[in-house]
């Protein structure tokens, strides 16, 4: 796995991508690196979608990832108010040293 670069709090994966999402081969299957990062951080990702609060698909910083339902992720993609709130949450996390 290529090491992520640091960029404004995001840990960006610069290896192979599909539609902007980082991917690697794991146990003979192609996997998204943000899902691996979330799983390794102890998040329960089974049957769920991972929302990038930072809106950067190649970010693997687990402080920027949130496990949600597919429906919730789709709603958030279309909701400008949610996007602004997500940026606010990230700014708060940075101030507290978590992001």
C-alpha positions in Angstrom: 0.0 0.0 0.0 1.3 3.5 -0.9 1.6 5.7 2.2 -0.9 8.5 2.3 0.2 12.1 1.9 -0.9 14.7 4.5 -3.0 17.5 3.0 -5.0 19.9 5.2 -6.0 17.1 7.7 -6.8 14.6 4.9 -4.6 11.5 4.6 -4.7 11.2 0.8 -4.1 7.8 -0.9 -2.2 8.3 -4.2 -2.2 4.7 -5.4 -4.6 3.1 -7.8 -8.1 4.7 -7.9 -11.6 4.0 -9.4 -13.8 7.1 -9.6 -11.5 8.8 -7.2 -11.6 6.1 -4.5 -8.3 4.5 -3.6 -8.1 0.8 -4.1 -5.8 -2.1 -3.4 -5.8 -5.9 -3.8 -6.5 -7.7 -0.5 -6.9 -11.5 -0.3 -7.3 -11.7 -4.1 -10.1 -9.0 -4.2 -10.1 -5.3 -5.0 -10.9 -3.3 -1.9 -11.4 0.4 -1.3 -8.7 1.7 1.0 -11.1 4.0 3.0 -13.1 0.9 3.9 -10.0 -0.9 5.0 -8.9 2.1 7.1 -12.4 2.3 8.7 -12.4 -1.5 9.4 -8.9 -1.4 10.9 -10.0 1.5 13.1 -12.7 -0.7 14.6 -15.7 0.7 12.7 -18.5 -1.7 11.9 -18.7 -1.3 8.1 -20.5 -4.5 7.2 -23.5 -3.7 4.9 -22.9 0.1 5.4 -21.5 3.0 3.3 -18.7 5.2 4.5 -19.3 8.9 4.1 -16.2 11.1 3.6 -17.0 14.2 5.7 -14.2 16.0 3.9 -15.8 15.1 0.5 -12.4 13.8 -0.7 -12.8 10.3 -2.0 -9.1 9.3 -1.7 -9.0 10.4 2.0 -8.2 7.6 4.5 -8.1 9.7 7.7 -10.6 7.8 9.9 -11.5 11.1 11.7 -12.9 12.1 8.3 -14.9 8.9 7.8 -18.4 8.1 9.1 -20.3 4.9 8.7 -23.8 5.5 7.5 -26.6 3.8 5.6 -26.7 4.0 1.8 -29.8 6.1 2.0 -28.2 8.6 4.4 -25.1 8.9 2.3 -27.2 9.7 -0.8 -29.2 12.3 1.2 -26.0 13.9 2.4 -24.6 14.1 -1.1 -27.5 16.2 -2.2 -27.8 18.4 0.9 -25.8 21.6 0.8 -26.6 22.3 4.5 -25.1 18.9 5.5 -22.0 19.6 3.5 -21.5 22.9 5.3 -22.1 21.2 8.6 -19.6 18.4 7.8 -17.0 21.1 7.1 -17.8 22.7 10.5 -17.4 19.3 12.2 -14.0 18.8 10.6 -12.9 22.3 11.6 -13.9 21.6 15.2 -12.0 18.3 15.1 -8.9 20.1 13.9 -9.1 22.6 16.7 -9.4 19.8 19.2 -6.5 18.0 17.5 -8.5 15.0 16.4 -8.4 15.5 12.6 
